[in-house]
Amino acid sequence: MIKLKTKQIVYSGLLIACSILLPQLFHLVGGPGIGTTLLPMHIPVLIAGFILGPITGLIIGILSPICSFLYTGGIMPAIPMLYLMIVELGTYGLFTGLIFKKFKFNIYVSLIVSMIAGRITRGLVFVVATKFLGIFLPPAMGISIAITQGIPGIILQMLIIPPILYLLCKLPYTKNLMTQ
């Protein structure tokens, strides 16, 4: 059984809310296609792994696309993408927490490995789903689409997540989060 402290529950709720609101803001400013390019929902999930650890990161990664789907009435993410995002974001939250908190790698290594693991997992789920549904596509296509489609978002995440984590370490109420 997982025991969460009040502070973890509050931060979890805040990060899930951010994972719902950020895509809304990105779509408002950049149009409907901006989400698949810049991957705004991924940012709070990756941060969750860093500050809350692997299990809570996994839970936030799974719940974020589901909550967004329910909040938007099934529009964002749309049904085919919802399943892929549940697996991908869950992998991000889990791996970021494991690599950073458990194995003590730095922020950049943790981000890169987590993003690679998440994209590969998403690609593999895509391949399995297409086989299961009887859609015949080359297996490498699912993985290559998953990786190449998100390159601008990966760059954005590499640029903004480390400074966000740095700032979180400096704030009075969150400065011990990264070391717990």
C-alpha positions in Angstrom: 0.0 0.0 0.0 1.3 3.5 -0.9 1.2 6.0 1.9 1.3 9.6 0.6 2.0 12.6 2.8 -0.4 15.6 2.6 2.3 17.6 0.9 2.6 14.9 -1.8 -1.1 14.8 -2.4 -1.3 18.6 -2.7 1.6 18.7 -5.2 0.1 15.7 -7.1 -3.2 17.6 -7.5 -1.4 20.7 -8.6 0.7 18.9 -11.2 -2.3 17.1 -12.6 -4.1 20.4 -12.8 -1.1 21.9 -14.6 -1.1 18.9 -17.0 -4.7 19.7 -17.9 -4.3 23.5 -18.1 -1.0 23.7 -20.0 -2.3 22.0 -23.1 -5.3 24.2 -23.0 -3.1 27.3 -23.0 -0.9 26.0 -25.7 -3.9 25.2 -27.9 -5.3 28.6 -27.2 -2.1 30.4 -28.3 -0.8 28.1 -31.0 -3.8 26.3 -32.4 -4.9 22.6 -32.2 -1.7 21.0 -33.6 0.7 22.6 -31.1 0.1 20.0 -28.5 1.4 17.1 -30.5 4.5 19.2 -31.4 5.4 20.8 -28.0 4.0 18.2 -25.7 2.9 20.5 -22.9 1.2 17.7 -20.8 4.6 16.0 -20.5 6.2 18.9 -18.5 4.2 18.5 -15.2 4.5 14.7 -15.4 8.3 14.8 -15.8 8.5 17.3 -12.9 6.3 15.0 -10.8 8.9 12.2 -11.2 11.7 14.5 -10.1 10.0 15.9 -7.0 7.6 13.1 -6.0 9.4 10.0 -7.0 8.7 7.0 -9.3 5.4 5.7 -7.9 3.7 9.1 -7.6 5.2 10.1 -11.0 3.7 6.9 -12.5 0.3 7.7 -11.0 0.4 11.3 -12.2 1.5 10.2 -15.6 -1.5 7.8 -15.9 -4.0 10.1 -14.4 -3.1 13.3 -16.3 -4.3 12.2 -19.8 -7.4 10.6 -18.2 -8.3 13.7 -16.3 -7.7 15.9 -19.3 -9.9 13.6 -21.4 -12.7 13.8 -18.9 -12.3 17.6 -18.4 -12.4 18.3 -22.1 -15.3 16.0 -22.8 -13.2 13.4 -24.7 -11.6 16.0 -27.0 -8.0 16.2 -25.6 -6.5 13.7 -25.9 -8.7 12.0 -28.4 -9.4 8.3 -27.9 -6.6 6.7 -29.9 -4.0 9.1 -28.4 -5.4 8.7 -24.9 -4.2 5.1 -24.6 -0.8 5.9 -26.0 -0.4 8.9 -23.7 -1.4 6.9 -20.6 1.4 4.5 -21.2 3.9 7.1 -22.4 3.3 9.6 -19.5 3.2 6.8 -16.9 6.6 5.7 -18.2 7.9 9.3 -18.0 6.8 9.7 -14.4 8.2 6.3 -13.4 11.5 6.5 -15.1 12.2 10.1 -14.1 11.6 9.3 -10.5 13.7 6.1 -10.7 16.7 7.5 -12.5 16.8 10.8 -10.5 15.7 9.8 -7.0 16.7 6.1 -6.8 19.8 5.9 -9.0 20.9 9.5 -8.3 21.7 10.6 -11.9 21.6 14.3 -12.8 18.6 16.1 -14.2 19.7 16.0 -17.8 20.5 12.3 -17.9 17.2 11.5 -16.0 15.3 13.6 -18.6 16.9 12.0 -21.6 16.7 8.4 -20.5 13.0 9.0 -19.3 12.1 10.6 -22.6 13.7 7.8 -24.6 12.0 5.1 -22.5 8.6 6.9 -22.8 8.8 7.3 -26.6 10.0 3.7 -27.1 7.2 2.4 -24.9 4.6 4.5 -26.8 6.0 3.2 -30.1 5.8 -0.4 -28.9 2.2 0.0 -27.7 1.4 1.6 -31.1 2.9 -1.4 -32.9 1.0 -3.9 -30.6 -2.2 -2.0 -31.0 -2.0 -1.9 -34.8 -1.3 -5.7 -34.9 -4.2 -6.3 -32.5 -6.5 -4.2 -34.6 -5.4 -5.8 -37.8 -3.8 -2.7 -39.2 -0.6 -3.6 -41.1 2.2 -1.0 -40.7 5.9 -1.6 -40.5 6.9 -1.9 -36.8 9.6 0.7 -37.1 7.1 3.2 -38.3 5.3 3.4 -34.9 8.5 4.0 -33.0 10.0 6.4 -35.5 6.8 8.5 -35.5 6.7 8.6 -31.7 10.3 9.8 -31.6 10.4 12.3 -34.5 7.0 13.9 -33.9 8.0 15.1 -30.5 11.5 16.5 -31.1 10.4 20.2 -30.6 8.7 19.2 -27.4 11.7 17.3 -26.2 13.9 20.4 -26.9 11.4 22.5 -25.0 11.4 20.1 -22.0 15.2 20.1 -21.9 15.3 23.9 -21.9 12.6 24.6 -19.3 12.4 21.7 -16.8 15.9 22.1 -15.3 15.3 25.8 -14.5 11.8 25.1 -13.1 13.4 22.4 -10.8 16.1 24.8 -9.8 13.5 27.5 -8.9 11.4 24.9 -7.0 14.5 24.1 -4.9 14.9 27.8 -4.0 11.3 28.4 -2.9 10.7 28.2 0.9 7.8 25.6 0.7 9.4 23.4 -1.9 13.2 23.6 -1.3 13.4 20.1 0.2 11.3 18.3 -2.4 14.2 17.3 -4.6 16.1 15.7 -1.8 13.3 13.7 -0.1 
